[in-house]
Structure formats: structure tokens, C-alpha cells
Amino acid sequence: MKSAPPVALEARTARLTILIDPRKKAVFDKLCAGEDSTPSQVVRRLIRAYIEQRLGPKWSAASRTATAAKPAATVRAGRTPRGAARVR
């Protein structure tokens, strides 16, 4: 019996850093381990589902390129500069 060809992996070149409550992270890690997934895999699924919810399941390469091509200033808007105090 011939096995199915491997699924192509997405290009993983961008890093997303988030701040999360340590208790939520611990619970999230435990839930991910329970389904034999890494937290990164689950976050990628959540992001993909969000994009498909907003743009539809057939979001095109053009929309992916347009989103990725935003100027860095736009993407970084709202970030706290390094060394600056965060308001909580």
C-alpha cells in the first residue's frame, strides 16, 4: 500500500513573541501536550483559522503578499520601544 505524499510545511521565517500570564501558559502547554501538539503548532492553527474566518478559506497568494508587504512602521505600530516602561 502506497503512503500519501508528505504535506508541505509552511515557510516559518517570522517570529511572533507574545506576553501571557504564566498560569495560562502552563495550562496551555498541558493542553497542547494532551493532544500531542506543540504550542507553536496550536498557535499556527489558531492564526490560520482566524485568517480563514476573516478572508475565507480560499485566501489568495495576493492577499498573503499584500498583508506581508506592509511597511515595518505599520506592523510595529503600538509596540513598546525597548527599554520603555509598559503601562499595565
N, C-alpha and C positions, 0 to 999 in steps of 0.2 A: 504494500500500500504506500503510495507516494504522499509525503507530508506537504502541507501548504507552504508556499514561499514565506520567508520571514517578512514581517511588517516593517516597512521603512521607518526608522526613527526620525523624529523631528530634529532639525538643527538646533542644538542647545548652545547658543552663543551669548545670550543675555542673562544677566543675573538680576534677581529680584530679592531685595532684602526687606523684611518686614519686622516690625516690633510687635510682640504678642505677649500677653500675660503668661508667666511661666506655668501656672496651673493649667491654662487652656492648652499650652503646648504639650505638656505631659499627657493630658487626656487625648489630644490629637495624635501624638506619637503612638500611644497604646492602641487607639482605634485603627490606625494605619497598619500597625503590626498584626492586629487581629484579622485583617483582610489580606495579609501578605503583600502589602504595598509600602513603598517609601512615602514619607511626607511630600517629597517633590513630585512623585507620580500623582498623588491625590490633588495637589495644588494645580498641576498642569491640567488634570481633568476638569477641575472646577473652573479654571480660566477658559478652557476650550468650550465648556458648556455655557458660560456667561457670554462669550463672543457669539456662539451659535444662537443663543436666546435673543441677542440684540440684532444680529445681522443675518440670521437664518443659517440653516445647515450647509448651504452651498456658498458660503462667503468666498469671494473670488481672490485670486492672487493679486488683483489690482487693489482690492480693499486692504489686504495684508500689507502690500507695499506702501500704500498711501498712509496707513497707520504707522508703520515703522519709519517712514521718511520724515516725520515731524521734526522740526528743529529741536536741538537739545534744550534750548531755553524753554520751549513749551513743555517738553517732557519733564523737566526739572522744576517747573513752577510749583511752589508750595513746599519745597524741600527746605529743611533747616540746614543752613550752611554749617560745615564742620566747625566745631568749637563754640557755636552759638547755643544759648540756653533754649531748651524746649519748654513750651508752655503746656501744662497738663491740666 
